[in-house]
Amino acid sequence: MSRPVDDLLAIMARLRDPGRGCPWDLAQDFASIAPYTIEEAYEVADAIDRGDLDDLCGELGDLLLQVVFHARMAQEQGAFGFGDVVAGICDKMERRHPHVFGDAAIGDAGAQARAWEEHKRAERGDGDRSALAGIARGAPEWQRALKLQKRAAGVGFDWPDAGRVLDKLDEEAAELRRELDGGDAARVLDEVGDLLFVAVNVARKAGVDVSAALRHANAKFERRFRAMEALAAQAGTSLPALGLADQEALWQRAKRDGDEG
């Protein structure tokens, strides 16, 4: 009896078969599939955020398919296969957990995290001893900002509390306002970046997950906006037909009706 993962590997091999496969799957390469891989990872996070375990099961399957897809394309090029991916991660997990699979003694979770980073640095072997070495550039920039900040904090370069970071946020907002008045596009870009970087830092110092906070804000905005559209329709009109003041009134009503902050 075959294992489910063997069935999945066989399905992907058939999809990529030059003679009888799927034209769309055959046309793909690593670069074209990468956006789908990222999207599926976010859908996994969304299912977790909603607490929908049935959906999570399906989304994890979609994410696994992405791994199988990339591995199949690599196998076709003679680079590596799915078995190599599995063997590699098994070896890495054992190597980076000597306190579990070996005789090393590591204290609390913080000590374990530091040891993990040391293992990663040793494995890179590129001579870059910076505390910021090895932070991937393919991640969303807010994630890179968070990792940069955590690495810097690990060597003591950090704000003492969230209040001080909020002060810095006010400072950056004032600088952006001045650049907006000046109209220099390059400077505006720079100051917007500074503002966003500090906003990520505020979340970190407050102990808030940046992605979860933004997902919450997006969901809240969507609920309120859809409520505005519904209220406008009930009044026999539509949002585009209303002025900003009337739209704002509907927004405030949507907030009250939804009992949200």
SULTAQUI-V434711 format. One record per pair of residues at least 6 apart in sequence whose ideal C-beta (glycine too) atoms are under 7 Angstrom apart, sorted by the first residue. I is the first residue (numbers start at 1). J is the second residue. Records with the same first field share a line. If there is no record, write none. Layout:
BEGIN
I = J  J
END
This chain:
BEGIN
8 = 68
9 = 68  82
12 = 68  69  72
13 = 72
14 = 21
15 = 21  22  25
16 = 25  26  72  76
18 = 26
29 = 73
30 = 70  73
33 = 66  69  70
36 = 66
37 = 66
40 = 59  62  63  66
41 = 63
43 = 59  62
44 = 56  59  60  63
45 = 211
47 = 55  56  59
48 = 56
49 = 212  215
67 = 85
68 = 82
71 = 81  82  85
74 = 80  81
75 = 81
94 = 101
95 = 119
96 = 116  119
98 = 104
99 = 105  106
106 = 112  115
120 = 134
121 = 133  134
124 = 133  134
131 = 151  152  154  155
132 = 148  151
135 = 144  147  148  151
142 = 200  210
145 = 197  200
146 = 200  204  210
149 = 200  201  204
152 = 158
159 = 165  205
161 = 205
162 = 202  205  206
165 = 198  201  202  205
166 = 202
168 = 198
169 = 198  199  202
172 = 191  194  195  198
173 = 195
175 = 191
176 = 191  192  195
179 = 187  188  191
180 = 188
200 = 210
203 = 210  213
220 = 260
223 = 258
224 = 251  254  255  258
227 = 254  257  258
228 = 239  247  250  251  254
229 = 239
231 = 250  253  254
232 = 238  239  242  250
239 = 247
END
